[in-house]
């Protein structure tokens, strides 16, 4: 990855010129990791683990003196500097010392208080808000990144296939989630990329559910949303399963969601507006009379962030690019009763897409 990190740095340095800026301050933890390779996590928006400062002729990474050795090991293309506290004062004075006058910053990842503190301590420069340019760079994955995501997906697939047969009536949602998350680590992942959601029966009618003590009963659909994280890259998988046999309504809805899933994947290709993928999925549901049971778009980008760009929704005019890694996860939800969702990850290619997820599905209409 060292060569890739150098190439990313060169792109960021070039961005300074494109935006007419003297330097960029990268404070978003995901972008900081993407640009530098430094894997520390922020404890909160006011508790930064480090700030990258990039100009056409400099690459600095400032962090706590507790972390400088760690940062130097990972951010090999950067000069690592231990900051004194308050760190906002240190960063402001460092920018002023470098005589950078126009500095780009990431407004979505910095508090107003932090912005003010850096500005007050560093005279002679102005902060200019960036508009997600680094995020957009991150959305197109390199071959190395796709390989890392694939490893996280392979672990996730394997764990689902191990755990699903162990689910028996009387187990709680939380017990199933624990088996999954232990399985991630047993298979070599760093852990779950997000809290594993196990939603039984009526809980499955919520696209996002806080896994709890609800017992699992026979014939009731269980929506499981899970994903391992490995070396900073995430997987995302949803399967709807059940013990025994579901009733006729659940079986029919499952097959309809499977059809929508198949149609959406067939619509994915480089150059296709992202909304067209979502609209293809929706049409299957709308034609069957279930427009009111669609709650969310059909997918989202995946990588360093679990929910990343590009968005794959009816509101997204952005064309898909080769190298985008996106989820395809249509679902139908019936409040107070049940929900069904099926999710796979695909990588967009010039003429279609490649499905990266291979965990078995309960039922698929051919």
C-alpha positions as CSV (number, residue, x, y, z in Angstrom):
1,X,0.0,0.0,0.0
2,X,3.0,2.3,0.3
3,X,3.0,3.2,-3.4
4,X,-0.7,3.7,-3.3
5,X,-0.4,6.1,-0.4
6,X,2.2,8.1,-2.2
7,X,-0.1,8.3,-5.2
8,X,-3.0,9.5,-3.0
9,X,-0.8,12.2,-1.5
10,X,0.2,13.4,-5.0
11,X,-3.5,13.7,-5.9
12,X,-4.2,15.7,-2.7
13,X,-1.3,18.0,-3.4
14,X,-2.6,18.5,-6.9
15,X,-6.0,19.3,-5.4
16,X,-4.5,22.4,-3.7
17,X,-3.7,23.9,-7.0
18,X,-7.1,22.9,-8.5
19,X,-8.9,24.7,-5.6
20,X,-6.5,27.7,-5.5
21,X,-5.4,26.9,-2.0
22,X,-2.1,27.0,-0.3
23,X,-2.8,23.9,1.9
24,X,-5.5,21.5,3.0
25,X,-6.2,20.6,6.6
26,X,-7.6,17.0,6.7
27,X,-9.4,16.4,10.0
28,X,-12.0,13.8,9.0
29,X,-10.7,10.5,10.5
30,X,-11.7,8.5,7.4
31,X,-10.1,10.9,5.0
32,X,-7.0,11.1,7.3
33,X,-6.7,7.3,7.2
34,X,-7.2,7.3,3.4
35,X,-4.6,9.9,2.7
36,X,-2.0,9.0,5.3
37,X,-2.5,5.3,6.3
38,X,-2.6,6.3,10.0
39,X,-5.3,4.2,11.5
40,X,-6.1,5.9,14.9
41,X,-9.7,6.7,15.6
42,X,-11.0,10.0,17.0
43,X,-12.7,9.7,20.4
44,X,-15.1,12.4,19.5
45,X,-15.4,15.5,17.3
46,X,-13.4,17.6,19.8
47,X,-10.9,14.7,20.6
48,X,-8.8,14.5,17.4
49,X,-6.3,11.7,16.9
50,X,-4.4,13.8,14.4
51,X,-4.6,16.4,11.6
52,X,-2.9,16.1,8.2
53,X,-1.7,19.3,6.6
54,X,-0.9,19.0,2.9
55,X,0.5,21.7,0.6
56,X,2.1,21.3,-2.9
57,X,5.5,20.8,-1.2
58,X,4.8,19.6,2.3
59,X,3.0,16.7,4.0
60,X,2.6,17.0,7.7
61,X,0.8,14.8,10.2
62,X,0.4,16.3,13.7
63,X,-0.8,14.1,16.5
64,X,-0.4,13.6,20.2
65,X,3.1,12.7,21.4
66,X,1.6,9.5,22.6
67,X,0.9,8.5,19.0
68,X,3.9,9.7,17.1
69,X,5.6,6.4,16.9
70,X,2.4,4.7,15.7
71,X,1.7,7.4,13.2
72,X,5.3,7.3,11.8
73,X,5.0,3.5,11.2
74,X,1.9,3.9,9.2
75,X,2.1,7.4,7.6
76,X,5.4,6.8,5.9
77,X,4.9,9.5,3.2
78,X,4.3,12.2,5.9
79,X,6.5,14.1,8.4
80,X,5.0,13.3,11.8
81,X,5.0,16.0,14.4
82,X,4.0,15.7,18.1
83,X,1.7,18.5,19.1
84,X,1.5,20.4,22.3
85,X,-1.8,21.1,23.9
86,X,-4.2,22.7,23.3
87,X,-3.8,21.1,19.9
88,X,-6.0,23.7,18.2
89,X,-3.4,26.4,19.2
90,X,-0.6,24.2,17.9
91,X,-2.3,23.7,14.5
92,X,-3.1,27.4,14.2
93,X,0.4,28.5,14.9
94,X,1.8,25.8,12.6
95,X,-0.3,27.0,9.7
96,X,0.8,30.6,10.4
97,X,4.4,29.6,10.7
98,X,4.2,28.0,7.2
99,X,2.8,31.3,5.9
100,X,-0.1,29.5,4.2
101,X,-2.8,32.1,3.6
102,X,-5.7,30.1,2.2
103,X,-6.3,26.8,3.8
104,X,-9.0,24.3,2.9
105,X,-10.8,22.5,5.6
106,X,-13.5,19.9,6.0
107,X,-16.6,21.6,7.5
108,X,-18.5,18.4,8.2
109,X,-15.8,17.0,10.5
110,X,-14.8,20.0,12.6
111,X,-16.9,21.7,15.3
112,X,-17.5,25.4,15.3
113,X,-15.5,25.7,18.5
114,X,-12.5,23.9,17.0
115,X,-12.6,26.1,13.9
116,X,-12.7,29.2,16.0
117,X,-9.9,28.1,18.3
118,X,-7.5,27.3,15.4
119,X,-8.4,30.5,13.6
120,X,-7.8,32.6,16.7
121,X,-4.4,31.1,17.4
122,X,-3.2,31.3,13.8
123,X,-3.1,34.8,12.4
124,X,-2.7,35.7,8.8
125,X,-4.6,33.0,7.1
126,X,-8.2,32.2,6.2
127,X,-10.1,28.9,6.2
128,X,-11.9,28.0,3.0
129,X,-14.5,25.2,3.2
130,X,-14.0,22.2,0.9
131,X,-16.9,20.5,-0.7
132,X,-16.2,16.8,-0.2
133,X,-13.6,16.6,-2.9
134,X,-11.5,14.0,-0.9
135,X,-14.6,12.0,-0.1
136,X,-15.4,11.7,-3.9
137,X,-11.8,10.5,-4.5
138,X,-12.3,7.8,-1.9
139,X,-15.4,6.5,-3.7
140,X,-13.5,5.0,-6.6
141,X,-11.6,2.0,-5.2
142,X,-8.2,0.8,-6.3
143,X,-7.5,-2.9,-7.0
144,X,-5.8,-3.2,-3.6
145,X,-8.8,-1.6,-1.8
146,X,-11.2,-3.9,-3.6
147,X,-9.1,-6.9,-2.6
148,X,-9.3,-5.8,1.1
149,X,-13.0,-5.3,0.9
150,X,-13.4,-8.7,-0.7
151,X,-11.5,-10.3,2.3
152,X,-13.8,-8.6,4.7
153,X,-16.8,-9.8,2.7
154,X,-15.4,-13.4,2.5
155,X,-15.2,-13.4,6.3
156,X,-18.7,-12.1,6.7
157,X,-20.1,-14.7,4.3
158,X,-18.3,-17.5,6.1
159,X,-19.6,-16.4,9.5
160,X,-23.2,-16.1,8.3
161,X,-23.0,-19.6,6.9
162,X,-21.6,-20.9,10.1
163,X,-24.0,-19.1,12.4
164,X,-27.3,-19.5,10.5
165,X,-27.6,-23.3,11.2
166,X,-27.0,-22.7,14.9
167,X,-30.1,-20.4,15.3
168,X,-32.8,-22.3,17.2
169,X,-36.1,-21.3,18.6
170,X,-35.7,-19.7,22.0
171,X,-32.4,-18.0,21.3
172,X,-32.5,-14.2,21.6
173,X,-31.5,-11.7,19.0
174,X,-28.5,-10.7,21.2
175,X,-27.3,-14.3,21.5
176,X,-27.2,-14.6,17.7
177,X,-25.4,-11.3,17.3
178,X,-22.8,-12.4,19.8
179,X,-22.1,-15.6,17.8
180,X,-21.7,-13.5,14.7
181,X,-19.3,-10.9,16.2
182,X,-17.2,-13.6,17.9
183,X,-17.1,-15.4,14.5
184,X,-15.6,-12.3,12.9
185,X,-12.7,-12.3,15.2
186,X,-12.3,-16.1,15.0
187,X,-11.9,-15.7,11.2
188,X,-9.3,-13.0,11.5
189,X,-11.3,-9.8,11.2
190,X,-10.7,-6.8,13.5
191,X,-14.3,-7.1,14.6
192,X,-17.6,-5.9,13.5
193,X,-17.7,-2.8,11.3
194,X,-21.0,-1.8,13.0
195,X,-23.3,-3.1,15.6
196,X,-24.7,-6.4,14.3
197,X,-28.5,-6.1,13.9
198,X,-30.6,-9.2,14.4
199,X,-34.3,-8.3,14.1
200,X,-36.9,-11.0,14.6
201,X,-40.5,-10.7,13.6
202,X,-42.0,-7.2,14.0
203,X,-38.5,-5.9,14.8
204,X,-37.6,-6.6,11.2
205,X,-40.0,-4.0,10.0
206,X,-37.4,-1.4,11.2
207,X,-34.6,-1.0,8.7
208,X,-32.3,-0.2,11.6
209,X,-32.9,-2.1,14.9
210,X,-31.2,-2.2,18.2
211,X,-30.6,-5.9,18.8
212,X,-32.1,-6.9,22.1
213,X,-33.7,-9.8,24.1
214,X,-36.5,-10.7,21.7
215,X,-36.7,-14.4,21.4
216,X,-36.7,-16.1,18.1
217,X,-39.6,-18.3,17.2
218,X,-40.2,-20.8,14.5
219,X,-41.5,-19.6,11.1
220,X,-40.8,-15.9,11.9
221,X,-38.5,-14.0,9.5
222,X,-35.2,-12.8,11.0
223,X,-33.4,-9.9,9.3
224,X,-29.7,-10.1,10.0
225,X,-27.5,-7.1,9.0
226,X,-23.8,-7.8,9.6
227,X,-20.3,-6.9,8.4
228,X,-16.7,-7.5,9.4
229,X,-14.0,-4.8,9.3
230,X,-10.5,-5.7,8.2
231,X,-7.6,-3.3,8.0
232,X,-9.9,-0.4,7.9
233,X,-12.3,-1.7,5.2
234,X,-15.8,-2.9,5.8
235,X,-18.2,-5.5,4.6
236,X,-22.0,-5.2,4.7
237,X,-24.4,-8.2,4.3
238,X,-28.1,-8.6,5.0
239,X,-29.9,-11.9,4.9
240,X,-33.5,-12.7,5.9
241,X,-33.9,-16.2,7.3
242,X,-36.2,-18.2,9.4
243,X,-36.5,-21.5,11.3
244,X,-38.8,-24.1,9.7
245,X,-41.1,-22.7,7.1
246,X,-42.6,-19.2,6.8
247,X,-46.2,-18.5,6.1
248,X,-47.3,-17.8,2.6
249,X,-47.2,-14.0,2.9
250,X,-43.6,-14.0,4.1
251,X,-42.6,-16.4,1.4
252,X,-44.2,-14.3,-1.3
253,X,-42.6,-11.1,-0.1
254,X,-39.2,-12.7,0.2
255,X,-39.4,-13.9,-3.4
256,X,-40.5,-10.4,-4.5
257,X,-37.5,-8.8,-2.7
258,X,-35.3,-11.4,-4.3
259,X,-36.6,-10.4,-7.7
260,X,-36.1,-6.7,-7.0
261,X,-32.5,-7.5,-5.9
262,X,-31.8,-9.3,-9.1
263,X,-33.3,-6.5,-11.3
264,X,-31.2,-3.9,-9.4
265,X,-28.0,-5.7,-9.9
266,X,-28.7,-6.1,-13.6
267,X,-29.1,-2.3,-13.8
268,X,-25.6,-1.5,-12.4
269,X,-22.9,-0.4,-14.8
270,X,-20.4,2.4,-15.1
271,X,-22.1,5.5,-16.5
272,X,-25.6,4.6,-15.3
273,X,-27.1,7.3,-13.1
274,X,-27.3,5.8,-9.6
275,X,-31.0,6.7,-9.4
276,X,-31.7,4.4,-12.3
277,X,-30.6,1.4,-10.2
278,X,-32.9,2.5,-7.4
279,X,-35.8,3.1,-9.7
280,X,-35.4,-0.3,-11.3
281,X,-35.7,-1.9,-7.9
282,X,-38.7,0.2,-6.9
283,X,-40.6,-0.6,-10.0
284,X,-40.7,-4.3,-9.1
285,X,-42.3,-3.3,-5.7
286,X,-44.6,-0.7,-7.2
287,X,-45.9,-3.0,-9.9
288,X,-46.8,-5.5,-7.2
289,X,-48.6,-2.8,-5.2
290,X,-46.1,-2.3,-2.4
291,X,-44.9,1.3,-3.0
292,X,-45.9,2.3,0.5
293,X,-43.7,-0.4,2.0
294,X,-40.4,0.9,0.6
295,X,-38.6,2.9,3.3
296,X,-35.0,3.4,1.9
297,X,-33.0,3.6,-1.3
298,X,-31.6,0.5,-2.8
299,X,-28.0,1.0,-1.7
300,X,-24.9,3.0,-0.7
301,X,-21.2,3.2,-1.2
302,X,-19.0,1.0,1.0
303,X,-15.3,1.0,2.0
304,X,-13.6,2.8,4.8
305,X,-17.0,4.0,5.8
306,X,-19.9,1.6,6.1
307,X,-22.3,4.2,4.7
308,X,-20.4,6.0,2.0
309,X,-20.9,7.5,-1.4
310,X,-22.1,7.3,-3.9
311,X,-25.7,7.1,-2.7
312,X,-27.8,4.7,-4.7
313,X,-31.2,6.3,-4.3
314,X,-34.0,7.9,-6.5
315,X,-32.5,11.3,-5.6
316,X,-29.0,10.6,-6.9
317,X,-28.3,11.9,-10.4
318,X,-24.6,11.0,-10.1
319,X,-23.4,8.4,-12.7
320,X,-21.8,5.3,-11.2
321,X,-18.0,5.1,-11.9
322,X,-16.0,1.9,-12.5
323,X,-14.4,1.1,-9.2
324,X,-17.4,2.2,-7.0
325,X,-18.2,-0.5,-4.4
326,X,-21.9,-0.3,-3.6
327,X,-24.5,-2.3,-1.7
328,X,-27.7,-3.5,-3.3
329,X,-30.2,-4.0,-0.5
330,X,-33.9,-3.7,-1.4
331,X,-36.4,-4.3,1.3
332,X,-40.1,-4.3,2.1
333,X,-41.3,-3.4,5.6
334,X,-44.7,-4.1,7.3
335,X,-44.9,-2.2,10.6
336,X,-46.0,-4.4,13.5
337,X,-45.6,-7.6,11.5
338,X,-42.3,-8.3,9.7
339,X,-39.7,-7.0,7.2
340,X,-37.6,-8.6,4.5
341,X,-34.3,-7.3,3.1
342,X,-31.5,-8.9,1.0
343,X,-28.2,-7.2,0.6
344,X,-25.1,-8.0,-1.4
345,X,-22.1,-5.9,-2.3
346,X,-21.0,-5.3,-5.9
347,X,-18.1,-3.5,-7.6
348,X,-19.1,-1.4,-10.6
349,X,-17.4,-2.3,-13.9
350,X,-17.4,-0.8,-17.3
351,X,-20.0,-3.2,-18.6
352,X,-22.0,-4.3,-15.6
353,X,-20.8,-5.3,-12.1
354,X,-19.3,-8.1,-10.2
355,X,-21.1,-9.5,-7.2
356,X,-18.7,-9.7,-4.2
357,X,-21.0,-11.4,-1.7
358,X,-21.7,-15.1,-1.9
359,X,-23.4,-16.1,1.4
360,X,-26.3,-18.4,0.7
361,X,-29.8,-17.0,0.5
362,X,-32.9,-18.7,1.8
363,X,-35.0,-18.6,-1.3
364,X,-34.5,-17.1,-4.8
365,X,-37.0,-17.0,-7.6
366,X,-35.4,-18.2,-10.9
